[in-house]
Amino acid sequence: MENENQNKDFETTSTTPDTVRNVSTNHLEQVQSEQAPIASDPAAHETPMEEGAFAHVLSEVEEQLDEEKENAISFEAFAHFSKSELLEKLKGLAQTDDVIASWQEIRALRKVYNDMLKEEEEKAYQDYITDGGLKEEFNFIRDESHPIFMGLFSSFDQARQELKKKKDAELAQNVQVKRKIIEHLKELAESATKGSLSIKAIFDQLHEQQELWRNTGMAPAGENKVLADAYRFACDKVYEYIKIDKELRELNYKKNLEVKKELCEKAEKLILEPSLRTALDGIKQLQDEWKEAGLVSKEMNEVIWERFKKAGDQIFARLKEYLQNQNEHQEKNKNGKLALIQELEQAVEKLPESSSAWQKATEHLEGILTQWKQLGFASKKDNEELWNRFKELRNRFFKAKEHHFESLRKVHQENYRIKNDLCMKAEEVKESTEWKKTTDLIISLQKQWKETGPVNHRQSDKIWQRFRSACDHYFERKKANFADQDAMQAENLQAKLDLIAQIEAYQPSEDHQINFEKLKSFQNEWLDIGHIPIKQKDQVNNAYRKAIDKHFDAMRVGNFERNKQNFQNKINLMTSRPDAKNKVNEELYQLQEKIRKKEHEAALLNNNLGFFVNSKGAESILKDTKKKLESLGAEVKLMKEQLKILRNVSQSEAQKK
């Protein structure tokens, strides 16, 4: 510790105080001038020291030393305590009987604990806002140790009040004792005036009352000076009304000299006192006792005073050195705090944009606050100004952070509304069997979900699980459905392969009609078999056509009859379905449209033939056109046969109803 050595002079727990006032060194110079030897004239001996040489400095630094002791305990000894360590320390102090002696520590612990509570609440609030919480809904809940702390502090307050009452009673008792001493001295003065007591008896009683006065404790601060003045006045009256012979005077001087020697010895012991505060308190008390000690002989007055003054000078030299060191340390702390304020200003000037950057910046600010606490105090005036600047910058930062997360919360709320709508749409169709349409819709919803920004992390997982559950439910149903279809298609594939094998193995008979009917049955059976896997569809269909066409070719059945029969098989299969009427009517309409278009195309080609007859080099064109007309004629002829089949089926379906 940089101030370790200088602090040993003050208190073993002391550190640079935040509120120590600078004491002008001219007070220390006053010590020298005010401690000039008392005049040797006997009359001068009777004038007590109204303002002691040490009183000036003590009166100015007494308050600051009290503050320093308290601040030193608070910010040095306990600043880095955890809450559990603070509690253990308080419990330990609760076991002591002298609450007054421990009161500075108790007050310091209370301050550290209250600061800790404020920091906890601030951190909890910042975390709450960062999580998207509403400012007006924030509620800080203290932990279970809080009632224990409050109970201990309350018991300390009660114990201190009781001790204070006891102390007040003791002070009141001291006032009564001192008043009786003063009254007794007045009576002695009156006796001296009347001559009712011998001089020796008066002196004996005077010394007895002076000894009793010295052994009586202090009176309350408001009455102490009044009583002291009355006491000195009463003593002066005793001396005034008696005639002191030389022998008794010398005896009085001798007794007073012994008292002052004892005071000198006590003052010299204070030079070695490790606590500067204790030494200053001690020398102040000795000064008060010196005032009341009485006169000594002229030849010993200067000697004994110089001895007492020398001890006081050494104590005040320590005070001067201490205050100089404090000023230097406070200036160093001031510069350190100015540097931290500058660092904080830079952080506030360039505010973060993303939430993660805000978190890093917040951690950086907390690090600056930790450094601030570790620096210790500047002078009282500077420290208050510096802290106000530091606090204002922190408030600006956290206000901006609060605004950022409030804006972010609104964005999260809008994103939540959008995602909630997406959940509802997914849940509406999760039981659908319109596989193609629904699949496209679900994929579209998933795309919208990805394009929508994040929501508050406290809601994120829950709403995502809701959306995912709806999507997964649909796709699992779809997967199960198509898993059954895959199995069925595999069976259909095997059935078609078996049928192809039967067709290829068929041996036609000599009866043409029987063979034709058999091939028709193969075609019907093929049409009755359902879908097969798409990957094998073309290969299997080609194998089927090759096998069936081989038999038709052998029977010299033309394409016209073959296509007509295939169409008949197709329509027969169609009529076996529940929606046969609608399917047949749809097929009928489409076929009529095809016939109309083909006939229109043929008419155009016939019109074009007239243009090509007289043209040179038109033979190839005429040839191609005629081939197209033949092909169109064949197609129209086949479609008209198919139209007859459809009309017959349509009539049959109508008759069924």
Stockholm file with secondary structure:
# STOCKHOLM 1.0

chainA/1-657         MENENQNKDFETTSTTPDTVRNVSTNHLEQVQSEQAPIASDPAAHETPMEEGAFAHVLSEVEEQLDEEKENAISFEAFAHFSKSELLEKLKGLAQTDDVIASWQEIRALRKVYNDMLKEEEEKAYQDYITDGGLKEEFNFIRDESHPIFMGLFSSFDQARQELKKKKDAELAQNVQVKRKIIEHLKELAESATKGSLSIKAIFDQLHEQQELWRNTGMAPAGENKVLADAYRFACDKVYEYIKIDKELRELNYKKNLEVKKELCEKAEKLILEPSLRTALDGIKQLQDEWKEAGLVSKEMNEVIWERFKKAGDQIFARLKEYLQNQNEHQEKNKNGKLALIQELEQAVEKLPESSSAWQKATEHLEGILTQWKQLGFASKKDNEELWNRFKELRNRFFKAKEHHFESLRKVHQENYRIKNDLCMKAEEVKESTEWKKTTDLIISLQKQWKETGPVNHRQSDKIWQRFRSACDHYFERKKANFADQDAMQAENLQAKLDLIAQIEAYQPSEDHQINFEKLKSFQNEWLDIGHIPIKQKDQVNNAYRKAIDKHFDAMRVGNFERNKQNFQNKINLMTSRPDAKNKVNEELYQLQEKIRKKEHEAALLNNNLGFFVNSKGAESILKDTKKKLESLGAEVKLMKEQLKILRNVSQSEAQKK
#=GR chainA/1-657 SS CTTHHHHHTTCTTCCCCSSCCCCCTHHHHHHHHHTCCCCSSHHHHTSCCSSCTTHHHHHHHHHHHHHHHHHHIIIIISTTCCHHHHHHHHHHHHTCSCHHHHHHHHHHHHHHHHHHHHHHHHHHHHHHHHTTCCGGGCCCCCCTTHHHHHHHHHHHHHHHHHHHHHHHHHHHHHHHHHHHHHHHHHHHHHHHHHTCSCHHHHHHHHHHHHHHHHHSCCCCHHHHHHHHHHHHHHHHHHHHTSCCCHHHHHHHHHHHHHHHHHHHHHHHHHHTCSCHHHHHHHHHHHHHHHHTSCCCCHHHHHHHHHHHHHHHHHHHHHHHHHHHHHHHHHHHHHHHHHHHHHHHHHHHHSCCCSHHHHHHHHHHHHHHHHHHHHHCCCCHHHHHHHHHHHHHHHHHHHHHHHHHHHHHHHHHHHHHHHHHHHHHHHHHHTTCCCHHHHHHHHHHHHHHHHHSCCCCHHHHHHHHHHHHHHHHHHHHHHHHHHHHHHHHHHHHHHHHHHHHHHHHHCCCCSCHHHHHHHHHHHHHHHHHSCCCCHHHHHHHHHHHHHHHHHHHHHTTCCHHHHHHHHHHHHHHHHTTSTTHHHHHHHHHHHHHHHHHHHHHHHHHHHHHHHHHHTSTTCHHHHHHHHHHHHHHHHHHHHHHHHHHHHHHHHHHHHHHC
#=GC SS_cons         CTTHHHHHTTCTTCCCCSSCCCCCTHHHHHHHHHTCCCCSSHHHHTSCCSSCTTHHHHHHHHHHHHHHHHHHIIIIISTTCCHHHHHHHHHHHHTCSCHHHHHHHHHHHHHHHHHHHHHHHHHHHHHHHHTTCCGGGCCCCCCTTHHHHHHHHHHHHHHHHHHHHHHHHHHHHHHHHHHHHHHHHHHHHHHHHHTCSCHHHHHHHHHHHHHHHHHSCCCCHHHHHHHHHHHHHHHHHHHHTSCCCHHHHHHHHHHHHHHHHHHHHHHHHHHTCSCHHHHHHHHHHHHHHHHTSCCCCHHHHHHHHHHHHHHHHHHHHHHHHHHHHHHHHHHHHHHHHHHHHHHHHHHHHSCCCSHHHHHHHHHHHHHHHHHHHHHCCCCHHHHHHHHHHHHHHHHHHHHHHHHHHHHHHHHHHHHHHHHHHHHHHHHHHTTCCCHHHHHHHHHHHHHHHHHSCCCCHHHHHHHHHHHHHHHHHHHHHHHHHHHHHHHHHHHHHHHHHHHHHHHHHCCCCSCHHHHHHHHHHHHHHHHHSCCCCHHHHHHHHHHHHHHHHHHHHHTTCCHHHHHHHHHHHHHHHHTTSTTHHHHHHHHHHHHHHHHHHHHHHHHHHHHHHHHHHTSTTCHHHHHHHHHHHHHHHHHHHHHHHHHHHHHHHHHHHHHHC
//
